[in-house]
Amino acid sequence: MPSVAHILVTLAVLGVLRFSGAPWSWSLAAGVVGVYLGMRHWRYLYVVARTIKRDLTGLYVLLRVKRDIRHHLRRGGTIPSVFRQTAARHPDKPALVCEATGQSWSFAQLDGLSNAVAHWALEQGWAPGHVVALYMESRPLLVALWLGLAKVGVEAALINYNLRRRALLHCMEASGSRGFVFGAELADAVAEVSGSLSDSILRFCSGDLSVDRLASLSAQPLDPLLSTASRLTPPSTHNKGFNDKLFYIYTSGTTGLPKAAIIVHSRYYRIAAFGHYGYRMRHDDVLYNCLPLYHSAGNIMGVGQCLIYGMTVVVKKKFSASQFWDDCVKYNCTVVQYIGEICRYLLSQPVRPSETRHRVRLAVGNGLRPSVWEAFTERFRVAEIGEFYGATECNCSVANLDGKVGACGFSSRILPSVYPVRLVRVEEESMELVRDETGLCVLCEPGQPGLLVGRINQQDPLRRFDGYASQEATSKKIAHDIFRKGDSVYLSGDVLVMDELGYMYFRDRSGDTFRWRGENVSTTEVEETLSTLLEQTDVAVYGVPVPGVEGKAGMAAIAEGAGRFDCDTFLREVQQALPPYAQPIFLRISPQVDTTGTFKIRKTRLRREGFDPHCSPDRIYFLNRRAGRYEALDEDLYQAIVEGRIPL
C-alpha cells in the first residue's frame, strides 16, 4: 500500500483540480496517474479508481461533523442551546406534528413547553445530574420532557413502553431515577410495579386518569402543572457541556435485561449530523418518524433533524404498514425512517395508490435485507436508501453513502487510518478475539468475516465510548491491546464482512452463527432466504443442541399468519434454496414471532426452549431425511431423537 504522504499529495492534487473547476473525469485521471506512478500496483489502482469519489464524500462529511462539534465544544454548547438557535431562526415553522391528533407544534411552542418542563423540574427540587424516568408511547410531549429536563441539567431515562414488571423495575433501578413520568395509557403496567417502587420517587401522569386511579398509583397529574408553568427561558442552574450526559437509552434486551446506555450531548449531535450531511437532507424536508422515541433511531436520527437542523418531523405513535404511505402523502413527507423489518412489512401489504403518489425521495435506517432492498425501491419508487450500521452506544458507526445495494457502510481502503474502524478475526462460536504471536489482534482481509471494533479515544467526540450506567456492563464492551500495546477498542458484538472496495455487509449478531456438519451456518442468511420463500413472513433461525450430537441443529421459528403452513411445499423450496447443512432440522410454527419494539427478533427464549414439545404450545416439526418430509414432533419422536435412536 502507498505511504500516507503520497496519498495526501494525491488527494491534494485532486482537491486543487476540483477547486479549479475541472470535471470529475480529469480529477480522477490525475489521481489515478499519481497513485500509479507512486505505486505501480494495478489492483490498488483499481480500488482507488472505484472508491475515490465515495471516500472523498465520506471525508467531507466527517470533517464537517468534526468542525461543527468542535465549534460547540469551544462555546460550551448543549443540545438545548443548539435547539434554542434553531427555534430562533424560524419560530413559526412546524417542528413536530402529532399524527395521532393532527396537532402541529411550532418551534416556538416546543421551546415554550420545554421551558415549562424545566421550571416544573426545578420546583420538584431536581438538580443537575438527577435522573427522571419517562415511560409513555411516542408523542411530541416526550421530546418536550427530555429537552426541558436537559435545560436544567436533569437527565431523562427513556424507558421502552413495551416493558413490564421485572424489566420495568430494572430500568428504574439501573438509572437511579428520582422521578417517574408515565402516560395514562400505561397506567395498568405502572400498577403492576407501583408497590415495588421507592416512596421517594415522585410520580406524575400525563393524560386522563380519574382522581381515584391517580391516588392508587401515588401519582400527580402532570398536564395541569405544565399548563401553568412559566414559558420563559429557565435560569442557568448547571455547567454541563457538550461531552456531559444528556439522557439514557436502554438496549433492546434481546439477550437479557436492558442496559442503560449513556448518551452525551455530543453523541446526540454526532448521530443526527452524520445522517443529515451524509444523506444530504435539507431544512425544508419533512421526515416521517414511525419509530419509538425511546430508541436512538427515532429520538436522535429522527427528532435530531428537527432540533438541530430545523426540519419538520411527523411523529407516529406506532408503526402501521397499512397507513404508512397514506400518512406520507397526507403530510407531504420527503424522508422516511425504517429499522429492522419495516421495509419487508411494507412489501407484504397489498398494492395501494398512495405507495407511488408520495414525495418521499430518501429512506434512512438500518437492517434492510439485501433481498428486500431493490424490491422496495422499485415498487415504492424511493430514489435513495440511506442504510447505516451503528448501535446506540457504539463508536464504530459506518454508513452507506452511495447506495451500494446490501452494504451497511464502508471503510476507506485508501486512507483507513482517518476513521479507525476495523474488522478483527474471532472464533466463530465463542466470539473470542484471535491474537497473533505478539498478543495483538489479527485484522481481516477482504472477504473474511470479523468482529467490528472501533478504537477508543475519549478526547475525540467521534471516538469516545461513554458506556452504560453499569460499570460492569461497560467493561465487558472494551478490549485492550488490539492494534498496538496499550490501546482500547469498543466491541460491537456484530460480525460484518468487507469486500475488496471496502464496502461492509452485516453478517451476524454475536452468538447467532452456529456450526453444523462441519459448516458455519449464518442465521441472518438463512432467515433472509426463508422469509423470501414465505413471502416476507417473520422467521427466526437459531441453533439448538441435540444430546450426543456435535454442533447445533438448525431450527426455524415461523409466523404462520392467516394461512395454513404447508410443510411439504416448504421443504421442496428449502431444498432448492439452501445447502443441506443450512436446511432447518426443526420447525416451530407460531401465530407470531416475538420481536422487540424496534422489530428485532427475540431468540433467547426460543434457544432455551429448544425443540422440546413440553416447553411450547406451538407446533414443532422434525426433518426426517429418510422419509423425505417434516414430521410432527410428539413425545415418542422427541425421546427417540434425544436418545440417539433416530439419526439427524
N, C-alpha and C positions, 0 to 999 in steps of 0.2 A: 504494500500500500504506500502511497506517496507521503512525504513529510507534511506536517501541519503547515509549515512555512510555505511550501509550494502550493498547497491548496488555497491558503489565504491569498496568495498572489493571484492565482487563477480567478478566485471569486472577486477580487478587487477589479480585475480586468473586466469581468462580466458586469460589475456594477457601473463602471465608467461607461461601457458601451451602452447599457440601458439608459443611463442618465443622459447620454448624448442623443438619445432618440433612436438608436439603432434597433432594428427589428429583432425579435427573439431568435430568428434563424441565424443572424450574424453573431449575436452574443453566444449562442450555443456552439456555433462553429469555432469561435475563438476559444471558448472553454475547452472544447474537445481537443483542439490542436495543442493548447497549453498543457493539458494533462498528459497527452500522448508524448509530447516532446520530453516531458519530465519523467515519464514512467515507462513508456513503450510496453504497456501492459494492456493488451487488447480487451481482455474481459473486464478489467476495471474501467476501461474507456467506454465500454458498452453500458455499464452500470451508471456511470456519470451522465452519459447522454440521455438515458431513460429517466433519471431521477433528479437532475439538476433544478428543473423548474419547480418540482414538488418541494425539494429541500429548501430552496430559496424562499418559497412561500411560507414553509414552516418556520424558517429562521426569522422572517419578518414578523410573523405572529408572536413568536417567542420574545423577540426584542421589544415589541410594542407592549406586551403584557408586563415585561420586566420594568420597562420605563414607567408605566403607569403606577405599578406597585411601589417603586422607589419614590415616586412623587408623593404618594400618600404616606409612606413611611416617614419621609422628611417632615411632612406637615402634621404628623401625629393624627392621621385620619382614622376614621372608623366607618363601618357600613352606614350607620345613621348620618354621619357627616357627609358622606358621598350622596346619600339619598336626599339630604337637605338641598344640595346643589342641584340635583336632578329636578326636584319639585319646584325650585325657584325658576328654572328655565321655562317650564310650561305648566303652571299650576292648574289650569282648567282642562288639560288633556285627560282623557280616561286612563287611569293607571291599572286598576283591577276591575274586571267585570265578573259578577257572580252569576254563573249560568243558571243555578237553581232558582234564583229570584228575579234575574234580569237586571238587578241593581248594578249601577256603574259608579265606581268611586274615582273621583279625580285625584290628581297628585296632591292638591291642596287638602282635600278631605282625608286622604290617607295619612298625610303628615299631621293633620289636626287630631285624628283619632289616636295615632300612635303617641302624640304628646299627652293626650288624656290618659292613656295607659301608663305612661311614665309618671305622671302626677299621682295616679292611683297607687302605683307601686311604692312610691315614696311614703304615701300615707299609711301603708301596711308596715312600714319600718324595714323594708328590704333594702339592703345595701349592696354596693359593688361586690361581685363575687358570689352573692347568694343565687340560688337556683330555684326556678319556678317551673313545674311540670305543666305542659299543655297537652290536653287529651281531648281532641274533637275531630270531627270529619272536616275535610278540606273546605275552606271558605276564606274570603278575604280577611275576616276578623283575625284568623290565626296569624296572618302576616303582620297585621297591626299590633298584635300582642307581643310577638317576639321582638319586633322592631322597637316598640315602645319600651319594653324592658331593657333592651340594649342601650337605649338613650340615657339610662341612669346606671349602666354598668351591671345590671342584673342579667343572669344567663338563663335562657329557656332550655328545657329538656323536651324535645319534640317526640312524643310517645305515639307509637303505632296504634291507631284506633281499633285495630283488629285484636289487640292483645287482651287477655282476660286473666283474672286470678293470679296464679303464681308469677307469670311473666310480667303482668302489670305491676305487681308489688316489687318485683325485682328491679324494674326500671326506675321506680320511685326511689328505692334504696340506693341503687348504683349511682344516681346523680346527687343524692343528699338533698332532695328538694324540700324547701321550706313552705312552698305554696303549691296548690293544685287547682288548675282551672280546667273544667271539663264542659263538654257540650251536653245539653239536655238529652240529646239522642242517645247518649252513653250512660244515662243515669242507672240503668239496670246493672251494667258492668261495674260501675262505681260502688253500687250497693253490695256487690259480692265481696269487695275488699275493704269496705268502709270501716269495719270493726278492727281490721288489722293495721290501719294507718295510724301513725302517731297523732295524738291530740294536738301536738304543737304545729302540725301542718294546717295552714289556713286554706280553706276550700271555697271555691267560687264556681258558680254555674252560669253559663251563657245559654239563653233560650228559656222557653216557657216550662216551668215546673211549679206545682202547687206549693203553698207555704208548708203544708204538712210533709210533702215529699222532700223539700229542701231541708226541713228540720231533721228528718230521719237520716239524711246524709251529712248533717252538721255543716251545711253549705250556705253561703250567702248568694243572692242574685247579683251577677256582675253587671248586666246591662244598665240598670239604673245608676250604678256607681260611675260608669264611664260616661253616661249621658250628661252628668252634672259636673264632671271633672274639667279642669281648665284645658283649653286647646292651645295655650301659649307654649312656646319652647320651654322645656323644663330647665331648672338650674343645673349647672355642671357640677356633678357630685362625684366624679371619678376621673382618673387619669389613664384610662385604658388606651392602648394604642393598636396599631394595625396587626400586631402579632399576638394580641391577647384574646382570651376566649370570647366567642360570640354566643354560641349555643351548643347543645349536644344533639347528635343524630344517632339513633340506635341502628346497629346492624340488624339484618333481617331475621337472624336467629334460625337459619335453616339447619344448623348443626348443633344447636344448644340455645341457652338463654341469650337474649340480645346483649351486645356490648355497647356502652355509651361512648361513641367516638367524639372526640373534641374537635369542634370547628372554630378556628380563629378567624378574625376579620379578613386577614389577607388570603386565607384559603377560600373563603366565600367569594371574594373578589376574583381570585385567580380562575376558579372554575367557570364563573359566569363570563369572564373576559376571554378565555380561550374559546368558548363556544361562540361568543359574539364576533370576534375577529376571525377565527378560523373558518366560520361558515358564512362570513360576510353578511351578517344580519344588519338591519337598518333601524333607525329610531322610529320610523313610521310603520314598521312591521307590527302585525297583530299575531300574538302567539297563543295557540290553543293548548292549554295545560290540563290534561285529564289525569295526571299522576298525583299520588298522595303528597301532601305538603309536609308530612313528617319525614320525607325521603329527600336525599340530596338532589336527585334529578328534578323533582318538582319544585322544591323550595329554593334551590341555588341556581341550577342551569336554567330553570324556567322563570321563577319570580325574580331572579337576579337581573334578567334583561329589563324588567320594569324598574327596579330600584336603582340600578346603576346607569342604564342607557336610555331610559325613558320610553320603552316600548309598552304598548297596551297588552296585558295578559288576561286571557279569559280563563277563569278558574272553574273547572268542572268538579263537582263533588265526588263522583266516581266514574270511572271509565265505562262507557256504553258503546259496544260495537255497532249497534243499530242506530244510534244517534250521532255518531262521530262526524260523518260528513255533513249531515244536516246542520249540526252546530257550526261547522267550519264555514258553510255557506251563509248562515244567519249572521255571524259576527265578522264576516269578511276576513277570515284568518289567512295569513300568508305563511306561517310557520307552525308546525305541529311537533309535539314530542311523543316519543314512543319509548318503551322499555320492555324487556322480556319478550312476551308472546303477543303483544298488541297487534303488530302487523299481520301475524298469522290469523288472529281472531277476525280482523277486518276482511281478510281474503275469504274466510269461510262464510261471510254474510252473502245473502242474495244481492244481485245487482240492483242498484237504485240510482235514479237520475243525479242525485247530489254528489255522487262519488267522482263525477267528472265536471261538475259545474262550479267547483270551488276555485279559489285563487291561491291555493297552497303551492309553493314552489320548493319548500325545504322541509324535510322531516329529520329531526335531530334526536339521537338516542343511542342506546347500546343493547346488544343482544339480538340483533336482526340476523336470522339464519340465512346463509348464502342461498339456499333453495327458495327462500321467500323473497329475497331482495329484488330480483328482476321482475318477478310476477307482480310485486307491489307497485313498483314504479310504472310498469306498463299499464296495469289495469286502472290505477288511480291517477295516472298522469302527473306524478310528482317528479319534478326535474332533478332534484338533488337529495341524496341521502347523506346525512352528517353523522356517520357511525363513529363512536369513540369507545375507548375502554378506560375505566377508572373507578375504583371503589371510593366510597365516601372519604376514607381516611388516608388513601394511598398517596405516594409522592412519585408515582411512575405512570401517570396517565399518558395515553397515546391517542392520536386522533387521525382519522382518515380524511384528508383534506382535498383529495382529488377524485373521490368517487370510485375507487378501485373496488369492484364487487367482491364482497366477502371479507375484506380486510377491516380490522378494527382500528388500525393505525399504522404507523411506520417508525422506523429508526433509521436515521441517515447513515448510509454506507460511505458517504464522502467525509463527513465530519461527525463521527459518532460521539466524540467527547463533548460536543456542545450541549447535548441533552443526555446525561448519563443514565440511560435506561437499558438494561441488558436482559438476555435470556441465559440462564445458567443451568447446567445439567443437574438432574436429580434422579434418584432411584424411582422407578416407575410407581411402585406400590407404596413405599414408605415415605416418599417425598423428601427423603434426606438429601442434603446437598452433596454432590460429588466433588471431591477435592483432589488436587494433584499431589505430587511428592513434596511440594513446598508448603502444603496446607491451604493453598488458595483454591478458589472455585474454578471450574472449567467452563469456559464460555461455549455456547452452542454455535455451531456452524449453520449456515442456511440449510433449511430442511430438517434440522434436528429440533424436536420439541423440547422446551425447557421452561423453568420457572421464571416468571417475570419479576425482576427486582429493580429497585431504584436507590441509587446512592444517597445517603442522608447527609445533609448539611444544614444544621439548624440556623445558620446565619443567612441562608438563602430562602426566601419565602416559597420558591418553587420547588425546593428540595427538602424542606423540613418535614419531619414526621411528628405530629403532636400527640398521637396515640389515643388512649382511652382514659376514662375516669379510673379504671383499674390499672395499677402499675403492673400487676402480674400479666394482664392481657396485653399490655403494651410491650413488655419484654419478649413475649412469645412471637411478636411480629418483627423482631430485629435480629439480624445475624451479623457477625463480625468477621474480619479477615477474609473478605470476598475477592476483591481485585488487588488489594495490597494490604500488608500488615497494618492493623490499627484502624481500618475503615469500618463503616457500618452501612447496612442496607436495610430497606423495608422489604419484607417478604410478602408478595401479593397473595400467594396461595393458589394462583392460577397458572395453568400450563398453556403457553402460546407457541407458535412456530413462525419463523421468519423466512421469507423466500430470498432469492438472490438480490432482489432490488430493495430489500429492507421492509417490505410490507409484512405486517404481523396479522396472524389469524388466530382466533381463540380456539383452543383445542379441548381443554377440560378444566373443571374445578378440582381443587386439591382433594385427592381421595376418590374421585369418581372413576378414574381409569382402573380396570381390573384385568387380571390375567387368566386366560382360559385356553387350554390345549396348547400351551406354549406361546400364545399370541396375546398382545396387549389389545384390549377392547376399549375403544373410546366411546363412552356413553353419549357424549354430545353428538357424534357422527351417527350412531345407531338411532338415537332419538329423532334426529332430523330425517333420516330415511324412513323410519316407521310412521312418523307424523305425516310425511308426504304421501305415503301409501294409503293412509287412512283419511286423506283429505283434510289435513291440518287439525287432526284430533290431538288432544293433550296426551302426551306419552312421557313416562318417567322410566329410564333404564338404569339398572344398578346390578352389582354382583352380589350373589348370596352364597355363603359357604355350604357345602354338602359334606356330611361326615365321610371320612375316608377317601375323599377326592381332592386332588391337588388343584389349587386355584379357586376361582369362584365362578359359579354358573350364572349366565345372564338371565335376568328377569325383567320383564316389562310390565309396568302398571299402565293400563289403558283406560281412558274415559270412554265408556260405552255410548254416552249421549242418548239421543232419542231412538237410534236404530239398534237392531239386534246384532251383536258381534258374531261374525262368521269365521270360525277358526280355520276351516278348510281353505277358504279363499285367501285368508290372511297368510297361511303357511305357504301356499303356492307363490304368492307375491314376494314373501320374505326370502324364499329360496332363490329367487331370481335376482334379488337386490343386494343380498348380503352374503359374505362368505360363511361357511359352516360354523366357524368358531364364534362369529358375531351374532348368529341367529339365537333369539331368546329361547332358553330351555324351559323357562316357566313364564306363564302369563297370569296377570292378576287383572280381572275385569271389574272396574268400579263405576259407579254412577258419575263420579268426577275424580280428578286427580288433585290432591291438596296442594295449593300454591300459597305463596306469601302475598302481601298487599301489592307487591311490585312484580307479581307473576313469575317468581322463581319457584320451581317445584321443590317441595319439601321431601327429602328422601330418608331422613334419619329414621323415622318410624317405619317406613317401608323396609329398609335394610334390617331393622331389628326384628320385625315380624317374619321376614324371610318367606318361605313357601309353606309354612306350617298352616294347614287349613283351620286349626283351632284358634289361630290368632287373628282371624279376619272374617267378617261376614261376606266378603267379596268372593266371586267365583275364581278359582285357581285351576290352571291347566298345566299339564306336563307334556313336553315334546317327546313322544315315543318314536324314536327314529326307526326302530324295527317295523313298527306298524305304519310309519309314514304319516302320522297325524298327531294333533294335540288331543290329549285325553283329560277329562275332568279328574282332578286330584281329590280322591277320597281318603279315608283313614287307612285302608289296606294298601293303596298305592303309595301313600306317604311313608308308611312303615317299610315297605319294600325298598324304596329309594334310600331311606335313612340307614337301613341295614345292609345296603350294597347288593341287594338281590336283583336289582334292575340297573343295567349299565346306562350311563349317560352319554 
